């Protein structure tokens, strides 16, 4: 059993671990590191980061039926998914309950895990800022994080007040012991195995809705000005999407269309021409809302599954390397997959 296997098995059991490592591309560095259950064995930050991503990928598949169906096709055909990046949405507001403001709620643990800011991507049409975080140790193999912040101050006073009411009850999923482990990880770039497992379980709690059930009136108000904030009101910091890196996006999109899946009809291509993206429409989920008469249930957009292809380009050192950048125009279009009329709006 490798260290990665031990981390995953400690969280989801042996059968689920075997399925995920059979489904996903696992970096060579993680396929040979021994994980004999010794609590004092050192686990690298890269192993913890990759294990977290595998668990988040698995969790999203449980919420996105088309993503699950696609990965079942992959397993049946012997293909492996190459997890390119995941996305998280945050709210830039000073009074965020117990949570740090905006992306700080996520970045506070990404950095100890070995991530650093690669590039920022303004999303002016959405009144958001996107930032891509890349892993320092294995940039091409460990999934990036695309973390976006909704810039609340750019919206109307009524909208800002509604956001404040929604997020005021936010709880912090990390406690003092978790922060201490993150500090140790940042200093040592690794943790003993038992501490790594404990931290991993805590980090998974960060990817969810941390605030209370929103009021339906607030949700409808938010929906008028920002479908992205309306999504955050119901889903919080849940993984917005995961992305499979594929060699031929056009061929994949055509295949998914033939299968009748809700693949975006238009492929988004970066201005520089070396990166392309498309996605399924967001899964529809049932969420509870508060009203003066009691709680009601509504169907709203949840998370989705994305696809990307990247070309190799010559870097500053004259070497060929994978283009790991993103594109503001692409991101804006892909965000529409979680709008109420996502597929039509994104076409």
C-alpha positions as CSV (number, residue, x, y, z in Angstrom):
1,X,0.0,0.0,0.0
2,X,1.4,3.4,-1.0
3,X,1.2,6.5,1.2
4,X,-1.5,7.9,-1.1
5,X,-3.5,4.6,-0.7
6,X,-3.3,4.8,3.1
7,X,-4.5,8.5,3.1
8,X,-7.4,7.7,0.9
9,X,-8.3,4.4,2.6
10,X,-8.4,6.2,6.0
11,X,-11.1,8.5,4.6
12,X,-13.2,6.3,2.2
13,X,-12.2,2.7,2.7
14,X,-10.3,0.3,0.6
15,X,-12.9,-0.4,-2.1
16,X,-13.6,3.2,-2.9
17,X,-9.8,3.9,-2.9
18,X,-9.2,1.1,-5.4
19,X,-11.9,2.5,-7.7
20,X,-10.6,6.1,-7.6
21,X,-7.0,5.1,-8.2
22,X,-8.1,2.9,-11.1
23,X,-10.1,5.8,-12.5
24,X,-7.7,8.7,-12.1
25,X,-4.2,9.4,-13.3
26,X,-1.9,9.1,-10.3
27,X,1.5,10.8,-10.6
28,X,4.5,8.4,-10.7
29,X,5.9,9.9,-7.6
30,X,2.9,8.7,-5.6
31,X,2.8,5.1,-7.0
32,X,6.0,3.9,-5.2
33,X,6.0,5.7,-1.9
34,X,5.6,3.2,1.0
35,X,2.6,3.6,3.3
36,X,2.8,0.9,5.9
37,X,0.6,2.6,8.5
38,X,3.5,3.8,10.6
39,X,2.1,6.8,12.4
40,X,5.5,8.5,12.3
41,X,6.0,8.1,8.6
42,X,6.4,11.5,6.9
43,X,3.8,12.4,4.3
44,X,4.7,15.2,1.8
45,X,2.6,18.2,1.2
46,X,2.2,17.0,-2.4
47,X,0.7,13.7,-1.3
48,X,-1.7,15.4,1.1
49,X,-2.7,17.9,-1.7
50,X,-3.3,15.1,-4.2
51,X,-5.3,13.0,-1.8
52,X,-7.5,16.0,-1.0
53,X,-8.2,16.5,-4.7
54,X,-9.0,12.8,-5.3
55,X,-11.5,13.0,-2.4
56,X,-13.1,16.2,-3.7
57,X,-13.3,14.7,-7.2
58,X,-15.1,11.7,-5.8
59,X,-17.5,13.8,-3.8
60,X,-18.4,15.9,-6.9
61,X,-19.2,12.8,-8.9
62,X,-21.8,11.8,-6.3
63,X,-23.5,15.2,-7.0
64,X,-23.2,15.3,-10.8
65,X,-24.9,12.3,-12.5
66,X,-23.5,13.1,-16.0
67,X,-20.0,13.3,-14.6
68,X,-20.4,9.9,-12.9
69,X,-21.7,8.4,-16.1
70,X,-18.7,9.8,-18.0
71,X,-16.3,8.4,-15.6
72,X,-18.0,5.0,-15.6
73,X,-17.5,5.0,-19.4
74,X,-13.8,5.8,-18.8
75,X,-13.4,2.9,-16.4
76,X,-15.2,0.5,-18.7
77,X,-12.9,1.5,-21.6
78,X,-9.7,1.4,-19.6
79,X,-9.2,5.2,-19.8
80,X,-8.0,7.3,-16.9
81,X,-9.3,10.8,-16.0
82,X,-6.5,13.4,-15.7
83,X,-7.8,15.9,-13.1
84,X,-6.6,19.3,-14.4
85,X,-8.3,21.7,-12.0
86,X,-11.1,22.3,-9.6
87,X,-13.0,25.5,-8.9
88,X,-14.3,27.1,-5.8
89,X,-16.4,30.3,-5.4
90,X,-16.0,32.7,-2.5
91,X,-17.5,36.1,-1.4
92,X,-15.4,39.1,-0.8
93,X,-17.2,40.6,2.2
94,X,-15.7,41.8,5.5
95,X,-18.4,40.4,7.7
96,X,-18.4,36.8,6.7
97,X,-19.4,35.2,9.9
98,X,-16.5,33.2,11.4
99,X,-15.0,32.7,7.9
100,X,-12.1,34.7,6.6
101,X,-13.0,37.2,3.9
102,X,-13.2,35.9,0.3
103,X,-10.6,33.6,-1.1
104,X,-8.6,33.8,2.2
105,X,-11.0,31.0,3.5
106,X,-9.5,28.7,0.9
107,X,-6.0,30.1,0.3
108,X,-5.1,29.8,4.0
109,X,-4.7,26.0,3.5
110,X,-3.8,25.9,-0.2
111,X,-0.4,27.7,0.6
112,X,0.7,25.2,3.3
113,X,-0.3,22.4,0.9
114,X,2.3,23.8,-1.6
115,X,0.1,26.0,-3.8
116,X,1.1,29.4,-5.0
117,X,-0.7,32.1,-7.1
118,X,0.0,31.5,-10.8
119,X,-2.1,34.3,-12.4
120,X,-5.1,36.5,-11.8
121,X,-8.1,36.7,-14.2
122,X,-10.5,39.6,-13.9
123,X,-14.1,38.6,-14.7
124,X,-15.7,42.1,-15.1
125,X,-19.0,40.9,-16.6
126,X,-19.5,38.8,-13.5
127,X,-18.1,41.4,-11.1
128,X,-15.7,38.7,-9.9
129,X,-11.9,38.1,-9.7
130,X,-10.5,34.7,-10.5
131,X,-7.1,33.4,-9.4
132,X,-5.4,30.3,-10.4
133,X,-3.3,28.5,-7.8
134,X,-0.7,26.0,-9.0
135,X,1.2,23.4,-7.0
136,X,4.9,24.2,-6.7
137,X,6.2,20.6,-6.6
138,X,4.3,18.9,-9.4
139,X,2.6,21.7,-11.4
140,X,1.6,19.5,-14.4
141,X,0.3,16.6,-12.3
142,X,-1.4,18.0,-9.3
143,X,-4.7,19.7,-10.1
144,X,-4.8,23.5,-10.0
145,X,-7.4,25.5,-8.0
146,X,-9.3,28.2,-9.7
147,X,-10.6,30.3,-6.8
148,X,-13.0,33.1,-7.6
149,X,-14.2,36.0,-5.4
150,X,-17.5,37.8,-5.9
151,X,-16.8,41.6,-5.4
152,X,-19.8,42.5,-3.4
153,X,-19.1,46.2,-3.2
154,X,-19.7,46.5,-7.0
155,X,-23.4,45.6,-6.6
156,X,-26.5,47.5,-5.4
157,X,-27.0,48.4,-1.7
158,X,-29.9,46.0,-1.5
159,X,-27.9,43.2,-3.0
160,X,-25.0,43.8,-0.5
161,X,-27.5,43.7,2.4
162,X,-28.9,40.4,1.1
163,X,-25.4,38.9,0.8
164,X,-24.7,40.1,4.4
165,X,-27.8,38.3,5.7
166,X,-26.9,35.1,3.9
167,X,-23.3,34.8,5.0
168,X,-23.6,36.2,8.5
169,X,-24.1,32.8,10.0
170,X,-21.0,31.3,8.4
171,X,-19.1,28.9,10.7
172,X,-15.4,28.1,10.4
173,X,-14.8,24.4,9.6
174,X,-11.2,24.7,10.8
175,X,-10.3,24.9,14.5
176,X,-7.1,25.8,16.4
177,X,-5.7,22.3,16.1
178,X,-6.2,22.4,12.3
179,X,-4.5,25.7,12.0
180,X,-1.6,24.4,14.1
181,X,-1.2,21.4,11.7
182,X,-1.3,23.8,8.7
183,X,1.5,25.9,10.3
184,X,3.6,22.8,10.9
185,X,3.0,21.6,7.3
186,X,4.0,25.0,6.0
187,X,7.2,24.9,8.0
188,X,8.2,21.2,7.3
189,X,6.5,20.6,3.9
190,X,5.2,17.3,5.4
191,X,3.5,15.8,8.4
192,X,3.5,12.4,10.2
193,X,1.0,10.1,8.8
194,X,-1.5,10.2,11.6
195,X,-1.5,14.0,11.5
196,X,-1.8,14.1,7.8
197,X,-5.0,12.0,7.9
198,X,-6.4,14.2,10.6
199,X,-5.7,17.3,8.6
200,X,-7.1,15.8,5.4
201,X,-10.4,15.0,7.1
202,X,-10.6,18.6,8.4
203,X,-9.8,20.1,5.0
204,X,-12.7,18.2,3.3
205,X,-15.1,20.1,5.6
206,X,-14.0,23.4,4.0
207,X,-15.7,22.5,0.8
208,X,-19.4,23.0,1.5
209,X,-21.9,25.6,2.5
210,X,-20.8,27.1,5.8
211,X,-23.8,29.4,6.4
212,X,-27.4,28.6,7.4
213,X,-30.3,27.8,5.1
214,X,-30.9,31.0,3.1
215,X,-34.2,32.9,3.0
216,X,-36.0,32.5,-0.3
217,X,-36.5,36.2,-0.6
218,X,-32.8,36.8,-0.3
219,X,-32.0,34.1,-2.9
220,X,-34.5,35.7,-5.4
221,X,-33.0,39.1,-4.8
222,X,-29.5,37.8,-5.4
223,X,-30.6,36.0,-8.5
224,X,-31.7,39.3,-10.1
225,X,-28.1,40.7,-10.0
226,X,-25.8,37.7,-9.9
227,X,-26.6,34.1,-10.6
228,X,-23.1,33.3,-9.3
229,X,-23.9,34.7,-5.9
230,X,-27.3,32.9,-5.9
231,X,-25.3,29.7,-6.5
232,X,-23.0,30.5,-3.5
233,X,-26.1,31.1,-1.4
234,X,-27.2,27.4,-1.8
235,X,-23.8,25.7,-2.4
236,X,-21.3,27.8,-0.5
237,X,-17.7,26.7,-1.0
238,X,-18.5,23.4,-2.5
239,X,-16.5,22.3,-5.5
240,X,-18.1,24.2,-8.4
241,X,-16.6,21.9,-11.0
242,X,-13.9,19.4,-11.7
243,X,-12.1,19.2,-15.0
244,X,-10.8,16.3,-17.1
245,X,-7.7,17.1,-19.2
246,X,-8.2,15.4,-22.5
247,X,-6.0,15.3,-25.7
248,X,-8.7,16.0,-28.3
249,X,-11.6,18.2,-27.0
250,X,-13.4,18.4,-30.3
251,X,-13.6,14.6,-30.6
252,X,-14.7,14.3,-27.0
253,X,-17.4,16.9,-27.4
254,X,-18.8,15.2,-30.5
255,X,-18.9,11.9,-28.7
256,X,-20.7,13.3,-25.7
257,X,-23.3,15.0,-28.0
258,X,-23.9,11.6,-29.7
259,X,-24.5,10.1,-26.3
260,X,-27.2,12.8,-25.7
261,X,-25.4,14.4,-22.7
262,X,-25.8,18.1,-21.9
263,X,-22.4,19.1,-23.3
264,X,-22.0,22.8,-24.1
265,X,-22.5,23.2,-27.8
266,X,-19.7,25.7,-28.2
267,X,-16.1,25.1,-27.3
268,X,-14.4,28.0,-25.7
269,X,-10.9,28.7,-27.0
270,X,-8.4,30.9,-25.2
271,X,-7.3,34.1,-27.1
272,X,-3.8,32.7,-27.4
273,X,-5.1,29.6,-29.0
274,X,-3.4,27.0,-26.9
275,X,-6.2,26.0,-24.4
276,X,-9.8,24.9,-25.0
277,X,-12.7,24.2,-22.6
278,X,-16.2,22.9,-22.6
279,X,-18.6,21.4,-20.0
280,X,-21.8,19.7,-19.1
281,X,-24.7,21.8,-17.8
282,X,-24.8,21.9,-14.0
283,X,-26.7,19.2,-12.3
284,X,-30.1,20.2,-10.9
285,X,-30.3,19.8,-7.2
286,X,-33.1,20.3,-4.5
287,X,-32.3,22.9,-1.9
288,X,-34.2,24.1,1.2
289,X,-35.1,27.8,1.7
290,X,-36.7,29.7,4.6
291,X,-39.9,31.6,4.1
292,X,-42.2,33.4,6.7
293,X,-44.6,30.4,6.3
294,X,-41.9,27.8,6.8
295,X,-39.3,26.0,4.7
296,X,-39.8,25.2,1.0
297,X,-37.8,23.2,-1.5
298,X,-36.7,24.5,-4.9
299,X,-34.7,23.0,-7.7
300,X,-31.6,25.0,-8.4
301,X,-28.3,24.6,-10.3
302,X,-25.6,22.6,-8.5
303,X,-22.1,21.7,-9.7
304,X,-20.9,20.4,-13.1
305,X,-18.2,18.5,-14.9
306,X,-15.8,20.2,-17.3
307,X,-13.3,19.2,-20.0
308,X,-10.1,21.0,-21.1
309,X,-7.3,20.5,-23.6
310,X,-3.9,22.2,-23.3
311,X,-1.1,22.5,-25.8
312,X,2.6,22.5,-25.2
313,X,4.3,25.8,-25.8
314,X,7.9,27.1,-25.5
315,X,8.5,28.7,-22.1
316,X,11.0,31.5,-21.2
317,X,13.8,29.0,-20.9
318,X,13.2,27.8,-24.4
319,X,11.7,24.4,-23.3
320,X,8.4,22.9,-24.3
321,X,6.0,22.9,-21.4
322,X,2.2,22.5,-21.0
323,X,0.3,25.8,-21.1
324,X,-1.2,25.8,-17.6
325,X,-2.8,29.2,-17.9
326,X,-6.5,30.1,-18.1
327,X,-8.5,32.7,-20.0
328,X,-10.9,35.3,-18.6
329,X,-13.3,35.0,-21.6
330,X,-13.3,31.2,-21.3
331,X,-13.9,31.4,-17.5
332,X,-16.8,33.8,-17.9
333,X,-18.5,31.5,-20.5
334,X,-17.9,28.4,-18.4
335,X,-19.4,30.1,-15.3
336,X,-22.7,30.3,-17.2
337,X,-23.1,26.5,-16.8
338,X,-24.5,27.1,-13.3
339,X,-27.0,29.8,-14.4
340,X,-30.7,29.0,-14.4
341,X,-30.7,28.7,-18.2
342,X,-27.0,27.6,-18.2
343,X,-26.7,25.7,-21.5
344,X,-28.7,28.2,-23.6
345,X,-26.9,31.2,-22.1
346,X,-23.5,29.6,-22.7
347,X,-24.1,28.6,-26.3
